[in-house]
Amino acid sequence: MAAKAPVKKNLSALKRDRQADKRNTRNRVVRSKIKNIVKDVEAALTVNNAEETAKALRLAVKTICTASSKGVIHKNTASRKISRLTKRVNASGKAAKA
């Protein structure tokens, strides 16, 4: 078991700790939202409804871009996620048309 960190005494360290907790909570919520929205896109893909899938993809891209611009996830990670989702949606669209 890891030893507990010593109690911080100076004011700047206490403030930094409070800020880190706030950011951690906020970032955790955003990352969770990204995961849920990606699952929604995948669920829409299984239904084979083109309109629903396109709407879910637009929402996912918007959410991922916002998270990237806020610094929650790295911009390359955001680009990779968007690219992979878009590729899957486009592939399912071609399969449905064929």
C-alpha positions in Angstrom: 0.0 0.0 0.0 1.3 3.4 -0.9 2.0 5.9 1.9 -0.3 8.9 2.2 1.1 12.1 0.9 1.9 14.6 3.7 -0.6 17.3 4.4 0.1 20.4 2.4 0.7 23.5 4.4 1.3 26.5 2.1 -1.7 28.2 0.6 -0.6 27.9 -3.0 -0.3 24.1 -2.6 -3.8 23.9 -1.1 -5.3 26.0 -3.9 -3.5 23.9 -6.5 -4.9 20.8 -4.9 -8.4 22.2 -5.0 -8.0 23.2 -8.7 -6.7 19.7 -9.6 -9.7 18.1 -8.0 -12.1 20.3 -9.9 -10.4 19.7 -13.2 -10.1 16.0 -12.5 -13.9 15.8 -11.9 -14.7 17.9 -14.9 -12.4 16.0 -17.2 -13.7 12.6 -16.0 -17.3 13.7 -16.9 -16.2 14.8 -20.4 -14.3 11.6 -21.1 -17.3 9.6 -19.9 -19.6 11.6 -22.2 -17.3 10.8 -25.1 -17.4 7.1 -24.4 -21.2 7.1 -24.1 -21.7 9.1 -27.4 -19.3 6.7 -29.2 -21.4 3.8 -27.9 -24.5 5.6 -29.3 -22.9 5.8 -32.7 -22.1 2.1 -32.6 -25.6 1.3 -31.5 -27.0 3.4 -34.4 -24.8 1.4 -36.8 -26.3 -1.9 -35.7 -29.8 -0.5 -36.3 -28.8 0.4 -39.9 -30.8 3.7 -39.8 -28.8 6.2 -41.9 -30.4 9.3 -40.5 -30.0 8.3 -36.9 -26.4 7.2 -37.5 -25.5 10.5 -39.2 -27.1 12.5 -36.4 -25.2 10.5 -33.8 -21.9 10.9 -35.7 -22.4 14.7 -35.9 -23.0 14.8 -32.1 -20.0 12.6 -31.5 -17.7 14.8 -33.7 -18.9 17.9 -31.9 -18.3 16.5 -28.5 -14.9 15.1 -29.3 -13.7 18.4 -30.9 -14.9 20.3 -27.9 -13.1 18.0 -25.5 -10.0 18.5 -27.6 -10.2 22.2 -27.7 -10.6 22.3 -23.9 -7.5 20.2 -23.4 -9.4 17.2 -22.0 -8.0 14.9 -24.7 -5.0 15.4 -27.0 -5.8 16.8 -30.5 -4.3 13.7 -32.2 -6.5 11.4 -30.1 -9.5 13.4 -31.0 -8.6 13.2 -34.7 -8.0 9.5 -34.5 -11.4 8.9 -32.8 -13.3 11.0 -35.3 -11.5 9.3 -38.2 -12.2 5.8 -37.1 -15.9 6.6 -36.3 -16.4 8.3 -39.7 -14.7 5.4 -41.5 -17.1 2.9 -39.8 -20.2 5.0 -40.6 -19.1 5.4 -44.2 -18.4 1.7 -44.6 -21.8 0.8 -43.2 -23.4 3.3 -45.6 -21.8 1.7 -48.6 -22.8 -1.8 -47.4 -26.4 -0.7 -47.0 -26.5 0.7 -50.5 -24.9 -2.4 -52.1 
